[in-house]
Amino acid sequence: MTIAWHLRGYDRRTETLGCEFDISPGMLPLVRAVLPKPENDPELIDPYVLTRDLTIRLADGIGVSIHPDRYDYFVEADEDWRLVEARRTSACVPA
């Protein structure tokens, strides 16, 4: 299993998942360009809360329609924890 990234919107009233869009690996450079650089999470594994402006910019970039007045949006990942640990460990090993 590999890491899969998603743009997810949660209903503001019920906090339930209202919409989800896959972010292809090819779109990750765009995602990284739109988001402020996460200091402790270079793999974008942890959920990343988006402001309205960031949500609109990201949605435009990946070509999806969103409802920023209805949902709170996040970039979230589904991952195999073993893969994440291996990536983080290898990033800490000096070359």
N, CA, C and O atoms as a Tinker XYZ file with bonds, in Angstrom:
   380  protein
     1  N      0.845000   -1.179000    0.000000    73     2
     2  CA     0.000000    0.000000    0.000000    64     1     3
     3  C      0.892000    1.245000    0.000000    63     2     4     5
     4  O      1.944000    1.263000    0.639000    81     3
     5  N      0.472000    2.255000   -0.703000    73     3     6
     6  CA     1.209000    3.507000   -0.742000    64     5     7
     7  C      0.372000    4.598000   -0.089000    63     6     8     9
     8  O     -0.747000    4.360000    0.365000    81     7
     9  N      0.932000    5.778000   -0.053000    73     7    10
    10  CA     0.212000    6.916000    0.502000    64     9    11
    11  C     -0.725000    7.465000   -0.565000    63    10    12    13
    12  O     -0.331000    7.633000   -1.719000    81    11
    13  N     -1.951000    7.741000   -0.182000    73    11    14
    14  CA    -2.930000    8.363000   -1.076000    64    13    15
    15  C     -3.407000    9.645000   -0.414000    63    14    16    17
    16  O     -3.774000    9.639000    0.761000    81    15
    17  N     -3.404000   10.741000   -1.158000    73    15    18
    18  CA    -3.812000   12.034000   -0.610000    64    17    19
    19  C     -5.189000   12.407000   -1.122000    63    18    20    21
    20  O     -5.587000   12.023000   -2.221000    81    19
    21  N     -5.918000   13.173000   -0.297000    73    19    22
    22  CA    -7.290000   13.562000   -0.632000    64    21    23
    23  C     -7.556000   14.995000   -0.173000    63    22    24    25
    24  O     -6.995000   15.469000    0.815000    81    23
    25  N     -8.410000   15.654000   -0.907000    73    23    26
    26  CA    -9.009000   16.910000   -0.454000    64    25    27
    27  C    -10.374000   16.506000    0.067000    63    26    28    29
    28  O    -11.222000   16.043000   -0.696000    81    27
    29  N    -10.592000   16.680000    1.364000    73    27    30
    30  CA   -11.851000   16.253000    1.984000    64    29    31
    31  C    -12.552000   17.446000    2.601000    63    30    32    33
    32  O    -11.933000   18.313000    3.218000    81    31
    33  N    -13.872000   17.464000    2.415000    73    31    34
    34  CA   -14.704000   18.502000    2.999000    64    33    35
    35  C    -15.638000   17.908000    4.031000    63    34    36    37
    36  O    -16.316000   16.914000    3.773000    81    35
    37  N    -15.671000   18.525000    5.207000    73    35    38
    38  CA   -16.527000   18.057000    6.298000    64    37    39
    39  C    -17.616000   19.093000    6.556000    63    38    40    41
    40  O    -17.347000   20.291000    6.653000    81    39
    41  N    -18.843000   18.609000    6.664000    73    39    42
    42  CA   -19.989000   19.478000    6.903000    64    41    43
    43  C    -19.760000   20.282000    8.180000    63    42    44    45
    44  O    -19.395000   19.725000    9.216000    81    43
    45  N    -19.973000   21.579000    8.098000    73    43    46
    46  CA   -19.711000   22.439000    9.256000    64    45    47
    47  C    -20.673000   22.188000   10.412000    63    46    48    49
    48  O    -20.315000   22.404000   11.569000    81    47
    49  N    -21.876000   21.741000   10.117000    73    47    50
    50  CA   -22.848000   21.510000   11.194000    64    49    51
    51  C    -22.702000   20.135000   11.818000    63    50    52    53
    52  O    -22.748000   20.001000   13.041000    81    51
    53  N    -22.526000   19.113000   10.991000    73    51    54
    54  CA   -22.519000   17.745000   11.501000    64    53    55
    55  C    -21.116000   17.157000   11.652000    63    54    56    57
    56  O    -20.936000   16.132000   12.309000    81    55
    57  N    -20.126000   17.809000   11.042000    73    55    58
    58  CA   -18.738000   17.342000   11.047000    64    57    59
    59  C    -18.567000   15.988000   10.361000    63    58    60    61
    60  O    -17.574000   15.299000   10.597000    81    59
    61  N    -19.518000   15.601000    9.518000    73    59    62
    62  CA   -19.401000   14.363000    8.757000    64    61    63
    63  C    -18.772000   14.653000    7.400000    63    62    64    65
    64  O    -18.855000   15.768000    6.885000    81    63
    65  N    -18.147000   13.639000    6.836000    73    63    66
    66  CA   -17.528000   13.782000    5.525000    64    65    67
    67  C    -18.602000   14.069000    4.492000    63    66    68    69
    68  O    -19.555000   13.306000    4.337000    81    67
    69  N    -18.435000   15.179000    3.789000    73    67    70
    70  CA   -19.421000   15.571000    2.786000    64    69    71
    71  C    -18.938000   15.398000    1.365000    63    70    72    73
    72  O    -19.738000   15.172000    0.457000    81    71
    73  N    -17.618000   15.504000    1.162000    73    71    74
    74  CA   -17.068000   15.317000   -0.179000    64    73    75
    75  C    -15.603000   14.927000   -0.071000    63    74    76    77
    76  O    -14.930000   15.212000    0.920000    81    75
    77  N    -15.137000   14.275000   -1.110000    73    75    78
    78  CA   -13.752000   13.815000   -1.130000    64    77    79
    79  C    -13.267000   13.780000   -2.572000    63    78    80    81
    80  O    -13.961000   13.295000   -3.466000    81    79
    81  N    -12.066000   14.299000   -2.782000    73    79    82
    82  CA   -11.445000   14.294000   -4.096000    64    81    83
    83  C    -10.042000   13.719000   -3.956000    63    82    84    85
    84  O     -9.290000   14.113000   -3.064000    81    83
    85  N     -9.696000   12.799000   -4.826000    73    83    86
    86  CA    -8.346000   12.234000   -4.814000    64    85    87
    87  C     -7.356000   13.256000   -5.361000    63    86    88    89
    88  O     -7.661000   14.003000   -6.291000    81    87
    89  N     -6.188000   13.273000   -4.779000    73    87    90
    90  CA    -5.082000   14.096000   -5.267000    64    89    91
    91  C     -4.037000   13.130000   -5.798000    63    90    92    93
    92  O     -3.430000   12.381000   -5.032000    81    91
    93  N     -3.828000   13.146000   -7.096000    73    91    94
    94  CA    -2.881000   12.214000   -7.693000    64    93    95
    95  C     -1.452000   12.600000   -7.302000    63    94    96    97
    96  O     -1.175000   13.765000   -7.017000    81    95
    97  N     -0.556000   11.623000   -7.291000    73    95    98
    98  CA     0.844000   11.944000   -6.973000    64    97    99
    99  C      1.413000   13.020000   -7.888000    63    98   100   101
   100  O      2.270000   13.798000   -7.468000    81    99
   101  N      0.954000   13.075000   -9.118000    73    99   102
   102  CA     1.422000   14.098000  -10.039000    64   101   103
   103  C      1.003000   15.505000   -9.651000    63   102   104   105
   104  O      1.606000   16.480000  -10.099000    81   103
   105  N     -0.025000   15.618000   -8.821000    73   103   106
   106  CA    -0.512000   16.923000   -8.362000    64   105   107
   107  C      0.175000   17.386000   -7.079000    63   106   108   109
   108  O     -0.043000   18.516000   -6.643000    81   107
   109  N      0.998000   16.536000   -6.470000    73   107   110
   110  CA     1.635000   16.917000   -5.203000    64   109   111
   111  C      2.511000   18.158000   -5.303000    63   110   112   113
   112  O      2.521000   18.956000   -4.366000    81   111
   113  N      3.254000   18.361000   -6.401000    73   111   114
   114  CA     4.008000   19.620000   -6.479000    64   113   115
   115  C      3.095000   20.848000   -6.400000    63   114   116   117
   116  O      3.461000   21.848000   -5.782000    81   115
   117  N      1.927000   20.782000   -7.013000    73   115   118
   118  CA     0.968000   21.882000   -6.924000    64   117   119
   119  C      0.486000   22.045000   -5.489000    63   118   120   121
   120  O      0.425000   23.164000   -4.980000    81   119
   121  N      0.147000   20.951000   -4.840000    73   119   122
   122  CA    -0.325000   21.004000   -3.454000    64   121   123
   123  C      0.752000   21.640000   -2.573000    63   122   124   125
   124  O      0.454000   22.504000   -1.747000    81   123
   125  N      1.985000   21.216000   -2.749000    73   123   126
   126  CA     3.085000   21.770000   -1.950000    64   125   127
   127  C      3.306000   23.259000   -2.243000    63   126   128   129
   128  O      3.695000   24.016000   -1.354000    81   127
   129  N      3.063000   23.669000   -3.471000    73   127   130
   130  CA     3.222000   25.082000   -3.824000    64   129   131
   131  C      2.118000   25.941000   -3.209000    63   130   132   133
   132  O      2.362000   27.093000   -2.848000    81   131
   133  N      0.919000   25.398000   -3.087000    73   131   134
   134  CA    -0.221000   26.149000   -2.551000    64   133   135
   135  C     -0.159000   26.225000   -1.027000    63   134   136   137
   136  O     -0.452000   27.269000   -0.444000    81   135
   137  N      0.218000   25.129000   -0.384000    73   135   138
   138  CA     0.214000   25.082000    1.082000    64   137   139
   139  C      1.477000   25.703000    1.649000    63   138   140   141
   140  O      2.556000   25.561000    1.074000    81   139
   141  N      1.345000   26.397000    2.784000    73   139   142
   142  CA     2.560000   26.798000    3.498000    64   141   143
   143  C      3.334000   25.534000    3.880000    63   142   144   145
   144  O      2.729000   24.512000    4.205000    81   143
   145  N      4.647000   25.600000    3.844000    73   143   146
   146  CA     5.465000   24.411000    4.093000    64   145   147
   147  C      5.254000   23.897000    5.513000    63   146   148   149
   148  O      5.525000   24.608000    6.480000    81   147
   149  N      4.768000   22.654000    5.641000    73   147   150
   150  CA     4.627000   22.083000    6.989000    64   149   151
   151  C      5.998000   21.733000    7.545000    63   150   152   153
   152  O      6.738000   20.958000    6.939000    81   151
   153  N      6.338000   22.297000    8.689000    73   151   154
   154  CA     7.682000   22.142000    9.244000    64   153   155
   155  C      7.988000   20.725000    9.717000    63   154   156   157
   156  O      9.106000   20.245000    9.533000    81   155
   157  N      7.021000   20.053000   10.320000    73   155   158
   158  CA     7.281000   18.740000   10.912000    64   157   159
   159  C      6.635000   17.604000   10.145000    63   158   160   161
   160  O      6.572000   16.481000   10.647000    81   159
   161  N      6.154000   17.869000    8.942000    73   159   162
   162  CA     5.431000   16.840000    8.199000    64   161   163
   163  C      5.674000   16.980000    6.696000    63   162   164   165
   164  O      4.744000   17.292000    5.952000    81   163
   165  N      6.897000   16.757000    6.243000    73   163   166
   166  CA     7.205000   16.962000    4.827000    64   165   167
   167  C      6.455000   16.022000    3.891000    63   166   168   169
   168  O      6.302000   16.325000    2.708000    81   167
   169  N      5.977000   14.868000    4.409000    73   167   170
   170  CA     5.250000   13.921000    3.560000    64   169   171
   171  C      3.768000   14.254000    3.440000    63   170   172   173
   172  O      3.040000   13.583000    2.708000    81   171
   173  N      3.316000   15.285000    4.151000    73   171   174
   174  CA     1.884000   15.650000    4.198000    64   173   175
   175  C      1.038000   14.473000    4.670000    63   174   176   177
   176  O      0.018000   14.150000    4.063000    81   175
   177  N      1.466000   13.840000    5.748000    73   175   178
   178  CA     0.739000   12.702000    6.295000    64   177   179
   179  C     -0.346000   13.170000    7.265000    63   178   180   181
   180  O     -1.467000   12.662000    7.246000    81   179
   181  N     -0.008000   14.130000    8.102000    73   179   182
   182  CA    -0.970000   14.624000    9.082000    64   181   183
   183  C     -2.047000   15.446000    8.380000    63   182   184   185
   184  O     -1.767000   16.083000    7.365000    81   183
   185  N     -3.276000   15.442000    8.904000    73   183   186
   186  CA    -4.326000   16.273000    8.296000    64   185   187
   187  C     -3.906000   17.744000    8.287000    63   186   188   189
   188  O     -3.347000   18.246000    9.262000    81   187
   189  N     -4.178000   18.416000    7.189000    73   187   190
   190  CA    -3.787000   19.811000    7.020000    64   189   191
   191  C     -5.049000   20.630000    6.803000    63   190   192   193
   192  O     -5.698000   20.518000    5.763000    81   191
   193  N     -5.393000   21.450000    7.782000    73   191   194
   194  CA    -6.596000   22.276000    7.674000    64   193   195
   195  C     -6.337000   23.399000    6.669000    63   194   196   197
   196  O     -5.264000   24.002000    6.655000    81   195
   197  N     -7.327000   23.665000    5.840000    73   195   198
   198  CA    -7.198000   24.684000    4.806000    64   197   199
   199  C     -8.073000   25.892000    5.107000    63   198   200   201
   200  O     -9.211000   25.754000    5.556000    81   199
   201  N     -7.536000   27.057000    4.857000    73   199   202
   202  CA    -8.354000   28.264000    4.917000    64   201   203
   203  C     -9.234000   28.289000    3.673000    63   202   204   205
   204  O     -9.033000   27.504000    2.746000    81   203
   205  N    -10.198000   29.183000    3.660000    73   203   206
   206  CA   -11.071000   29.310000    2.490000    64   205   207
   207  C    -10.248000   29.616000    1.234000    63   206   208   209
   208  O    -10.474000   29.020000    0.182000    81   207
   209  N     -9.297000   30.544000    1.347000    73   207   210
   210  CA    -8.489000   30.921000    0.202000    64   209   211
   211  C     -7.638000   29.752000   -0.299000    63   210   212   213
   212  O     -7.578000   29.500000   -1.503000    81   211
   213  N     -6.985000   29.040000    0.617000    73   211   214
   214  CA    -6.183000   27.892000    0.215000    64   213   215
   215  C     -7.036000   26.806000   -0.424000    63   214   216   217
   216  O     -6.616000   26.166000   -1.388000    81   215
   217  N     -8.240000   26.598000    0.116000    73   215   218
   218  CA    -9.141000   25.598000   -0.452000    64   217   219
   219  C     -9.493000   25.943000   -1.887000    63   218   220   221
   220  O     -9.453000   25.083000   -2.766000    81   219
   221  N     -9.837000   27.195000   -2.125000    73   219   222
   222  CA   -10.211000   27.625000   -3.475000    64   221   223
   223  C     -9.026000   27.474000   -4.429000    63   222   224   225
   224  O     -9.189000   26.972000   -5.541000    81   223
   225  N     -7.845000   27.901000   -4.006000    73   223   226
   226  CA    -6.657000   27.785000   -4.862000    64   225   227
   227  C     -6.330000   26.326000   -5.172000    63   226   228   229
   228  O     -6.017000   25.988000   -6.313000    81   227
   229  N     -6.403000   25.470000   -4.167000    73   227   230
   230  CA    -6.100000   24.063000   -4.377000    64   229   231
   231  C     -7.141000   23.406000   -5.288000    63   230   232   233
   232  O     -6.785000   22.658000   -6.199000    81   231
   233  N     -8.407000   23.678000   -5.047000    73   231   234
   234  CA    -9.472000   23.105000   -5.879000    64   233   235
   235  C     -9.324000   23.542000   -7.337000    63   234   236   237
   236  O     -9.486000   22.734000   -8.251000    81   235
   237  N     -9.018000   24.807000   -7.548000    73   235   238
   238  CA    -8.785000   25.287000   -8.916000    64   237   239
   239  C     -7.618000   24.537000   -9.549000    63   238   240   241
   240  O     -7.677000   24.160000  -10.720000    81   239
   241  N     -6.572000   24.325000   -8.783000    73   239   242
   242  CA    -5.381000   23.666000   -9.305000    64   241   243
   243  C     -5.599000   22.215000   -9.675000    63   242   244   245
   244  O     -5.049000   21.735000  -10.666000    81   243
   245  N     -6.404000   21.507000   -8.882000    73   243   246
   246  CA    -6.632000   20.086000   -9.186000    64   245   247
   247  C     -7.899000   19.877000  -10.011000    63   246   248   249
   248  O     -8.228000   18.749000  -10.377000    81   247
   249  N     -8.613000   20.977000  -10.303000    73   247   250
   250  CA    -9.743000   20.905000  -11.221000    64   249   251
   251  C    -11.018000   20.312000  -10.651000    63   250   252   253
   252  O    -11.694000   19.530000  -11.319000    81   251
   253  N    -11.352000   20.679000   -9.417000    73   251   254
   254  CA   -12.587000   20.184000   -8.806000    64   253   255
   255  C    -13.450000   21.355000   -8.336000    63   254   256   257
   256  O    -12.952000   22.450000   -8.076000    81   255
   257  N    -14.750000   21.097000   -8.235000    73   255   258
   258  CA   -15.688000   22.099000   -7.721000    64   257   259
   259  C    -15.903000   21.858000   -6.234000    63   258   260   261
   260  O    -16.068000   20.721000   -5.792000    81   259
   261  N    -15.899000   22.944000   -5.472000    73   259   262
   262  CA   -16.048000   22.835000   -4.019000    64   261   263
   263  C    -17.159000   23.755000   -3.530000    63   262   264   265
   264  O    -17.691000   24.568000   -4.285000    81   263
   265  N    -17.496000   23.610000   -2.253000    73   263   266
   266  CA   -18.508000   24.439000   -1.593000    64   265   267
   267  C    -17.905000   25.000000   -0.299000    63   266   268   269
   268  O    -18.184000   24.488000    0.785000    81   267
   269  N    -17.078000   26.050000   -0.409000    73   267   270
   270  CA   -16.361000   26.542000    0.778000    64   269   271
   271  C    -17.262000   27.143000    1.853000    63   270   272   273
   272  O    -16.822000   27.315000    2.990000    81   271
   273  N    -18.502000   27.464000    1.523000    73   271   274
   274  CA   -19.408000   27.996000    2.541000    64   273   275
   275  C    -20.112000   26.883000    3.317000    63   274   276   277
   276  O    -20.667000   27.126000    4.389000    81   275
   277  N    -20.090000   25.686000    2.787000    73   275   278
   278  CA   -20.783000   24.569000    3.431000    64   277   279
   279  C    -19.835000   23.631000    4.180000    63   278   280   281
   280  O    -20.194000   23.064000    5.212000    81   279
   281  N    -18.618000   23.477000    3.646000    73   279   282
   282  CA   -17.686000   22.505000    4.206000    64   281   283
   283  C    -16.397000   23.153000    4.694000    63   282   284   285
   284  O    -15.973000   24.187000    4.179000    81   283
   285  N    -15.779000   22.526000    5.698000    73   283   286
   286  CA   -14.419000   22.832000    6.114000    64   285   287
   287  C    -13.532000   21.802000    5.420000    63   286   288   289
   288  O    -13.807000   20.603000    5.474000    81   287
   289  N    -12.473000   22.269000    4.771000    73   287   290
   290  CA   -11.648000   21.390000    3.946000    64   289   291
   291  C    -10.290000   21.108000    4.573000    63   290   292   293
   292  O     -9.715000   21.929000    5.288000    81   291
   293  N     -9.805000   19.907000    4.269000    73   291   294
   294  CA    -8.518000   19.431000    4.750000    64   293   295
   295  C     -7.819000   18.663000    3.634000    63   294   296   297
   296  O     -8.477000   18.052000    2.791000    81   295
   297  N     -6.490000   18.692000    3.626000    73   295   298
   298  CA    -5.720000   17.724000    2.848000    64   297   299
   299  C     -5.404000   16.613000    3.834000    63   298   300   301
   300  O     -4.812000   16.850000    4.887000    81   299
   301  N     -5.804000   15.403000    3.485000    73   299   302
   302  CA    -5.597000   14.258000    4.363000    64   301   303
   303  C     -4.976000   13.118000    3.565000    63   302   304   305
   304  O     -5.119000   13.040000    2.345000    81   303
   305  N     -4.290000   12.244000    4.275000    73   303   306
   306  CA    -3.637000   11.107000    3.637000    64   305   307
   307  C     -4.123000    9.804000    4.244000    63   306   308   309
   308  O     -4.409000    9.718000    5.438000    81   307
   309  N     -4.207000    8.801000    3.398000    73   307   310
   310  CA    -4.413000    7.425000    3.833000    64   309   311
   311  C     -3.081000    6.739000    3.578000    63   310   312   313
   312  O     -2.563000    6.770000    2.461000    81   311
   313  N     -2.536000    6.128000    4.601000    73   311   314
   314  CA    -1.199000    5.578000    4.445000    64   313   315
   315  C     -1.023000    4.287000    5.214000    63   314   316   317
   316  O     -1.775000    3.968000    6.134000    81   315
   317  N     -0.022000    3.573000    4.811000    73   315   318
   318  CA     0.446000    2.396000    5.532000    64   317   319
   319  C      1.500000    2.910000    6.515000    63   318   320   321
   320  O      2.526000    3.430000    6.077000    81   319
   321  N      1.288000    2.786000    7.807000    73   319   322
   322  CA     2.184000    3.359000    8.806000    64   321   323
   323  C      3.615000    2.852000    8.652000    63   322   324   325
   324  O      4.561000    3.563000    8.991000    81   323
   325  N      3.784000    1.630000    8.144000    73   323   326
   326  CA     5.139000    1.096000    7.964000    64   325   327
   327  C      5.894000    1.879000    6.890000    63   326   328   329
   328  O      7.090000    2.137000    7.022000    81   327
   329  N      5.187000    2.249000    5.835000    73   327   330
   330  CA     5.805000    3.029000    4.769000    64   329   331
   331  C      6.197000    4.417000    5.270000    63   330   332   333
   332  O      7.284000    4.911000    4.969000    81   331
   333  N      5.308000    5.037000    6.035000    73   331   334
   334  CA     5.594000    6.364000    6.578000    64   333   335
   335  C      6.798000    6.310000    7.501000    63   334   336   337
   336  O      7.676000    7.170000    7.423000    81   335
   337  N      6.854000    5.318000    8.369000    73   335   338
   338  CA     7.983000    5.192000    9.297000    64   337   339
   339  C      9.282000    4.970000    8.533000    63   338   340   341
   340  O     10.312000    5.541000    8.890000    81   339
   341  N      9.248000    4.160000    7.499000    73   339   342
   342  CA    10.453000    3.915000    6.702000    64   341   343
   343  C     10.924000    5.195000    6.022000    63   342   344   345
   344  O     12.123000    5.472000    5.982000    81   343
   345  N      9.988000    5.977000    5.487000    73   343   346
   346  CA    10.356000    7.241000    4.837000    64   345   347
   347  C     10.943000    8.216000    5.854000    63   346   348   349
   348  O     11.962000    8.853000    5.587000    81   347
   349  N     10.313000    8.333000    7.001000    73   347   350
   350  CA    10.802000    9.266000    8.009000    64   349   351
   351  C     12.161000    8.833000    8.536000    63   350   352   353
   352  O     13.028000    9.676000    8.765000    81   351
   353  N     12.363000    7.537000    8.733000    73   351   354
   354  CA    13.637000    7.033000    9.220000    64   353   355
   355  C     14.738000    7.273000    8.192000    63   354   356   357
   356  O     15.834000    7.708000    8.547000    81   355
   357  N     14.455000    6.995000    6.931000    73   355   358
   358  CA    15.483000    7.170000    5.905000    64   357   359
   359  C     15.828000    8.651000    5.710000    63   358   360   361
   360  O     16.953000    8.975000    5.332000    81   359
   361  N     14.879000    9.542000    5.963000    73   359   362
   362  CA    15.139000   10.971000    5.842000    64   361   363
   363  C     16.065000   11.477000    6.951000    63   362   364   365
   364  O     16.704000   12.518000    6.799000    81   363
   365  N     16.136000   10.745000    8.063000    73   363   366
   366  CA    16.966000   11.156000    9.194000    64   365   367
   367  C     18.360000   10.546000    9.156000    63   366   368   369
   368  O     19.226000   10.935000    9.939000    81   367
   369  N     18.582000    9.606000    8.264000    73   367   370
   370  CA    19.882000    8.947000    8.186000    64   369   371
   371  C     20.814000    9.793000    7.329000    63   370   372   373
   372  O     20.491000   10.104000    6.182000    81   371
   373  N     21.988000   10.174000    7.883000    73   371   374
   374  CA    22.928000   10.976000    7.078000    64   373   375
   375  C     23.442000   10.186000    5.886000    63   374   376   377
   376  O     23.646000    8.975000    5.968000    81   375
   377  N     23.645000   10.882000    4.789000    73   375   378
   378  CA    24.132000   10.236000    3.562000    64   377   379
   379  C     25.610000    9.969000    3.629000    63   378   380
   380  O     26.184000    9.431000    2.683000    81   379
